[in-house]
Amino acid sequence: PWKSNLKEMLHYGAFMQLSTLVSTLNKRLSLYLLNTHCDEKSIGVYASGTQVTEGVIIVGQSIGLVAFSSLSNTEKEQRASQLTLRFIKVAITLTFTALLVLCLLPTSFFEWLFSGEFADIHPVILLLAPGIVFYSAHTILANYFSGTGQPKINLYASLIGLSVTIVAAFILIPWLGIRGAAITASLTYTALFVYHWIVFHKKTGCSIKQLIPNRQDWEWVKTTIHELF
């Protein structure tokens, strides 16, 4: 019946849109505080650092979309949890590899790429890196809960992330400037993953040890790539 479908669509859509709204507010808050406590140059350096790392974040987001499609069509809970774990492992591995290359680039490279005024961008990237690894795993878990009809969990995670941002940003940004903003972002991304993982663990019984890649995971990756091409 169309009334039932409309009610369900509004119910799930409202939670997803609220989660997106809170996430956007979460990202903008640090920039607002930087604008209050730092000069325009510092804001430009931090914005450039986040833009550079966003290229790495795309890896986890892209895998998350694939995960959402797969999990939405999976009826068995055990199968869904196994797929989620494997997608997390792939996302973490690829994100970590890309970040390692990015972090090993010398400061002179960023000075050449942007200008000499952006020498402080390298410490920002280094401080953002740990959080981005957790964020890639969080993206997969967020798609797991969306794909299995549990958007409330993502909204709660976003609210927890916003709470961490508010507390950390008001303490660290006035004290450390753009480096404080980078630490705040990493703490927020870590909190998002921790909350998602706790809920995921309670629902599926999966342990943190299962995030360690094994031979079966690599065989699955090779088979998947072979099927794609």
C-alpha positions in Angstrom: 0.0 0.0 0.0 1.3 3.4 -0.9 0.6 4.9 2.5 2.7 2.2 4.2 5.5 2.8 1.7 5.4 6.5 2.1 5.5 6.2 5.9 8.5 3.9 5.7 10.3 6.2 3.2 9.8 9.2 5.4 10.9 7.3 8.5 14.2 6.1 7.0 14.8 9.2 5.0 14.4 11.5 8.0 17.0 9.6 10.0 19.4 9.6 7.0 19.0 13.3 6.3 19.4 14.3 10.0 22.5 12.2 10.1 23.9 14.0 7.1 22.9 17.4 8.6 24.7 16.7 11.8 27.8 15.4 10.0 27.9 18.6 7.9 27.6 20.7 11.1 30.4 18.6 12.6 32.8 19.4 9.8 31.9 23.1 9.7 32.3 23.7 13.4 36.1 23.5 13.3 36.3 25.9 10.5 34.1 28.4 12.4 36.4 28.2 15.4 39.5 28.5 13.3 38.0 31.7 11.8 37.6 33.0 15.3 41.0 32.1 16.7 43.3 32.0 13.7 44.2 34.2 10.7 43.1 33.6 7.1 46.4 31.9 6.2 46.0 29.2 8.9 42.4 28.6 7.7 43.7 28.2 4.1 46.4 25.8 5.2 44.0 23.6 7.2 41.4 23.7 4.4 44.1 22.6 1.9 45.2 19.8 4.2 41.6 18.5 4.5 41.1 18.7 0.7 44.3 16.7 0.1 43.2 14.0 2.6 39.7 13.9 1.1 41.2 12.3 -1.9 42.1 9.4 0.4 38.7 9.4 2.0 37.1 8.8 -1.4 38.6 5.3 -1.3 36.6 4.3 1.8 33.5 6.1 0.5 33.6 4.3 -2.8 34.0 0.9 -1.1 31.2 1.9 1.2 28.8 2.4 -1.8 29.7 -1.1 -3.1 29.1 -2.4 0.4 25.7 -0.7 0.7 24.6 -2.3 -2.6 25.8 -5.7 -1.6 24.4 -5.6 1.9 21.0 -4.2 0.8 20.5 -7.4 -1.3 21.7 -9.8 1.5 19.0 -11.3 3.6 21.2 -13.5 5.9 22.6 -11.6 8.9 25.7 -13.8 9.1 26.5 -13.2 5.4 26.0 -9.5 5.8 28.4 -9.3 8.8 31.1 -11.4 6.9 30.8 -9.1 3.9 31.1 -6.0 6.2 34.2 -7.3 7.8 35.8 -8.0 4.5 34.9 -4.6 3.1 36.4 -3.0 6.3 39.6 -4.8 5.8 39.9 -3.7 2.2 39.0 -0.1 3.0 41.5 0.1 5.8 44.3 -1.5 3.8 43.9 0.7 0.8 43.4 3.9 2.9 46.4 3.1 5.0 48.6 2.5 1.9 47.5 5.8 0.3 48.0 7.7 3.5 51.5 6.2 3.9 52.5 7.5 0.5 51.0 10.9 1.3 52.7 11.1 4.7 56.1 10.2 3.3 56.0 13.0 0.8 58.4 15.8 2.0 57.3 19.2 3.1 59.1 20.6 0.0 56.6 18.8 -2.2 53.7 20.6 -0.7 55.5 23.9 -0.8 56.1 23.3 -4.5 52.5 22.1 -5.1 50.8 25.0 -3.3 53.4 27.7 -2.3 55.9 28.3 0.4 53.2 29.6 2.7 51.7 26.1 3.0 54.7 24.5 4.7 52.5 23.7 7.8 50.2 21.5 5.7 52.4 18.4 6.3 51.8 18.3 10.1 48.1 18.7 9.5 48.0 15.7 7.2 50.0 13.6 9.6 47.6 14.5 12.5 44.6 13.8 10.3 45.9 10.4 9.0 45.0 8.2 12.0 41.5 9.5 12.1 41.1 8.9 8.3 41.9 5.3 8.7 39.2 4.9 11.3 36.9 7.0 9.1 37.2 4.6 6.2 36.1 1.7 8.5 33.3 3.9 9.9 32.0 4.5 6.4 31.7 0.8 5.8 29.8 0.3 9.1 27.6 3.2 8.4 26.6 1.6 5.1 26.0 -1.7 6.9 23.5 -0.1 9.2 21.9 1.8 6.3 21.7 -1.3 4.1 20.2 -3.4 6.9 17.5 -0.8 7.8 19.1 0.7 10.9 19.6 4.4 10.1 19.1 5.4 13.7 22.5 4.0 14.5 24.1 6.4 12.0 22.3 9.4 13.5 23.4 8.4 17.0 27.0 8.1 15.8 26.8 11.5 14.1 25.6 13.0 17.4 28.4 11.4 19.3 30.9 12.7 16.8 29.4 16.2 17.1 29.7 16.0 20.9 33.4 15.0 20.6 34.0 17.9 18.1 32.4 20.5 20.4 34.4 19.5 23.4 37.8 18.9 21.7 37.5 21.9 19.3 36.8 24.4 22.1 39.8 23.1 24.0 42.4 22.3 21.3 41.8 25.0 18.6 42.4 28.0 20.8 45.5 26.2 22.2 47.0 24.6 19.1 45.4 26.3 16.1 45.2 24.3 12.9 47.0 21.4 14.6 44.3 21.3 17.3 41.7 21.3 14.5 43.4 18.3 12.9 43.6 16.4 16.2 39.9 17.2 16.8 39.0 15.7 13.4 41.0 12.6 14.2 39.3 12.2 17.6 35.9 12.6 16.0 36.5 10.0 13.3 37.8 7.6 15.9 34.7 8.1 18.1 32.5 7.4 15.1 34.2 4.1 14.4 34.3 3.1 18.1 30.6 3.7 18.5 29.7 1.9 15.3 32.0 -1.0 16.2 30.5 -1.4 19.6 27.0 -1.6 18.2 28.1 -3.9 15.4 29.8 -6.2 17.9 26.7 -6.4 20.0 24.5 -7.3 17.1 26.8 -9.7 15.3 29.2 -11.0 17.9 32.2 -10.2 15.7 35.4 -9.5 17.5 38.1 -7.0 16.8 40.5 -9.8 16.0 38.5 -10.6 12.9 39.6 -7.3 11.4 43.1 -8.9 10.8 43.3 -9.9 7.1 43.8 -13.5 6.4 44.4 -15.7 3.3 40.7 -16.2 2.7 40.2 -12.4 2.5 42.9 -12.0 -0.2 41.4 -15.0 -2.1 38.0 -13.3 -2.0 39.5 -10.0 -3.2 41.3 -11.7 -6.1 38.1 -13.6 -7.1 36.0 -10.4 -6.9 38.5 -8.5 -9.1 38.6 -11.4 -11.6 34.8 -11.4 -11.8 34.7 -7.7 -12.4 37.1 -7.8 -15.4 
